[in-house]
Each structure stands twice: as C-alpha cells, then as structure tokens.
C-alpha cells in the first residue's frame, strides 16, 4: 500500500504541495489535519485511546478521532471517513475553528499541523479498529480538564492544546 500523502499548507491553509506523511513529520512541515469531537446526549465527549503500536503517541487518550485530509477532500468528508475507519460509525459533523500547533515527539517526529476542529453527536457504541484504537470511553468536559491536570502524560499533545486554548469551541 502506498504511503499516505498529506496536504502541505501555508499559514492561511492554502495548499502548497503534497508530501508523504512520514516525511512531513520528519521535516516538521506544516500540513492540514483535523480533530473530531463527538458528544452524546449527556454532553459527554467520546475519547479514544490510541493503539499501542501507533508510530507516535501510542496508548495516549485523545479526542474521538483525528487524521489528515486527502488531496481534494473536504474537512467534513475527511472527518466522516476517518470516524468510520477508526471508530466504526459515521455521524453528521460541523466545522468550528482551526489553529496551528507544533509538537515534537521523543521519536524525532514533529506534528506541525493546521488543525480543523469538527464536532458531532452520537449515542451508540463504537466498533473499534484495533489497528488504530485500543479503547474508548465517555467523559464530561469538567472531568477531562481535571484529569489532564492530574495526568498530563496520559493525553496527546494536540488534545491538551485544544483543551487549554480552544475548549469553548468544541
């Protein structure tokens, strides 16, 4: 299977090229990404624990799903595709805000992303893809905020940034 390509962008989210995902992370180049936040009727957020063999942030808790848009794919199309691939369900999504972050990892890779935050609603039970997701749970926003303070090492870099700076938009 050919390596996944990411869309390289400038600081205005304008496409400037394509690059293999691994290379973009090795070179810390800015690329387009999205983070999906799915809530239930109790206003709890569905969290996923990343699979333990992921190439970065293995075993860490994060938002419902996240990934990279394919060339020509809208943010919503990408979010729905990846939600199905990782969590085994699809729901309506809406775009909220976007922001740029940069997070280096211990393995020498760096996430430098123009991240689009998408939100949705779902009350069911996901059907996890074990290659992507180790576990899942529902948590209230207040419980997540408390747990990030107590156990910051248990959460992904982008999730902590979103909770620190952009939580009111999810």
C-alpha positions in Angstrom: 0.0 0.0 0.0 1.5 3.4 -0.9 2.3 5.8 1.9 -0.4 8.3 2.8 0.2 11.8 1.4 -0.6 14.9 3.5 -1.5 18.3 2.1 1.2 20.9 2.8 -0.2 24.3 3.5 0.9 27.8 4.3 -0.3 29.7 7.4 -3.5 30.7 5.6 -4.4 27.0 5.0 -3.6 27.3 1.2 -2.3 24.2 -0.4 1.4 24.5 -1.4 2.0 20.8 -2.2 1.8 17.1 -1.2 4.3 15.0 0.7 4.4 11.5 2.2 3.1 11.7 5.8 6.2 10.3 7.4 8.5 12.8 5.6 6.3 15.7 6.6 6.5 14.6 10.2 10.3 14.1 9.9 10.8 17.6 8.4 8.2 19.3 10.7 6.4 20.9 7.7 3.0 22.5 8.2 0.2 20.3 6.9 -3.6 20.1 7.0 -5.2 17.9 9.7 -8.5 17.6 11.6 -9.7 16.6 15.1 -13.2 15.2 15.6 -15.0 15.6 18.9 -18.2 13.6 19.2 -20.6 14.2 22.1 -23.6 12.2 23.4 -27.0 13.4 24.8 -25.4 13.8 28.3 -22.8 16.2 26.7 -20.0 13.7 27.4 -17.1 13.5 24.9 -16.2 10.2 23.4 -12.4 9.7 24.0 -10.2 7.2 22.3 -7.0 5.6 23.5 -4.6 5.4 20.6 -3.4 1.9 19.7 -0.2 0.9 21.5 1.7 0.3 18.2 1.0 3.8 16.7 4.1 5.5 15.4 3.7 8.4 17.8 1.6 9.0 20.9 0.8 5.3 21.4 -1.6 4.4 24.2 -2.5 8.1 24.9 -6.0 9.3 25.3 -7.3 11.8 22.8 -10.4 13.2 21.1 -12.8 10.9 19.2 -10.6 10.7 16.1 -8.1 12.7 14.1 -6.1 12.4 10.9 -5.2 14.2 7.7 -7.4 15.3 4.8 -6.6 13.7 1.4 -5.9 15.9 -1.5 -9.2 17.4 -2.7 -11.2 16.0 0.3 -13.2 18.5 2.4 -12.7 18.7 6.2 -16.2 17.1 6.7 -15.6 14.3 4.2 -12.2 13.5 5.8 -13.7 13.5 9.3 -16.5 11.2 8.4 -14.1 8.8 6.5 -11.7 8.6 9.4 -14.5 8.3 12.0 -15.7 5.2 10.1 -12.2 3.8 9.8 -11.2 4.3 13.4 -14.4 4.1 15.4 -16.8 2.2 13.1 -19.6 4.8 12.8 -20.4 7.9 11.0 -22.4 10.9 12.2 -23.1 14.4 11.0 -20.1 16.8 11.6 -19.8 20.6 11.7 -16.7 22.7 11.4 -15.9 25.0 14.3 -12.4 26.6 14.4 -8.9 25.9 13.2 -5.5 26.6 14.6 -1.8 25.9 14.0 0.2 23.9 16.5 3.7 22.3 16.6 4.5 19.4 18.9 7.8 17.5 18.7 7.9 13.8 19.9 10.5 11.7 21.5 11.0 9.6 18.4 12.3 12.6 16.4 9.0 13.3 14.5 7.1 16.5 14.8 3.4 17.3 14.3 3.1 20.7 12.7 -0.5 21.0 11.8 -3.2 23.4 10.6 -5.8 21.5 12.6 -9.5 21.9 11.8 -11.8 21.1 14.8 -15.0 19.2 13.8 -17.9 18.3 16.2 -20.7 15.8 16.0 -23.3 13.9 18.0 -23.7 10.1 18.6 -25.2 7.9 21.4 -24.2 4.5 20.3 -21.2 2.2 20.9 -18.3 2.4 18.5 -16.9 -0.6 16.7 -13.1 0.0 17.2 -10.5 -0.7 14.6 -7.8 -2.4 16.8 -5.0 -1.2 14.5 -6.0 2.4 15.4 -7.7 2.4 18.7 -7.0 0.4 21.9 -10.0 1.6 24.0 -12.7 4.3 24.3 -14.8 6.0 27.0 -17.3 8.8 27.6 -16.1 11.7 29.9 -17.5 15.0 30.9 -15.6 18.2 29.9 -15.0 19.0 33.6 -13.7 15.5 34.4 -11.3 15.7 31.3 -10.0 19.1 32.4 -9.3 17.7 35.9 -7.7 14.6 34.6 -5.4 16.5 32.2 -4.1 18.5 35.2 -3.5 15.3 37.3 -2.3 13.1 34.4 -1.0 15.2 31.5 1.3 12.4 30.3 -1.9 10.3 29.6 -3.1 12.7 26.8 -1.9 13.6 23.3 -0.2 17.0 22.7 -2.9 18.3 20.4 -5.7 17.3 22.8 -4.1 19.2 25.6 -3.6 22.3 23.4 -7.3 22.2 22.3 -8.4 21.9 25.9 -6.1 24.6 27.1 -6.8 27.2 24.3 -9.9 26.2 22.3 -12.2 24.3 24.6 -15.0 26.8 24.3 -15.3 25.9 20.6 -15.9 22.2 21.0 
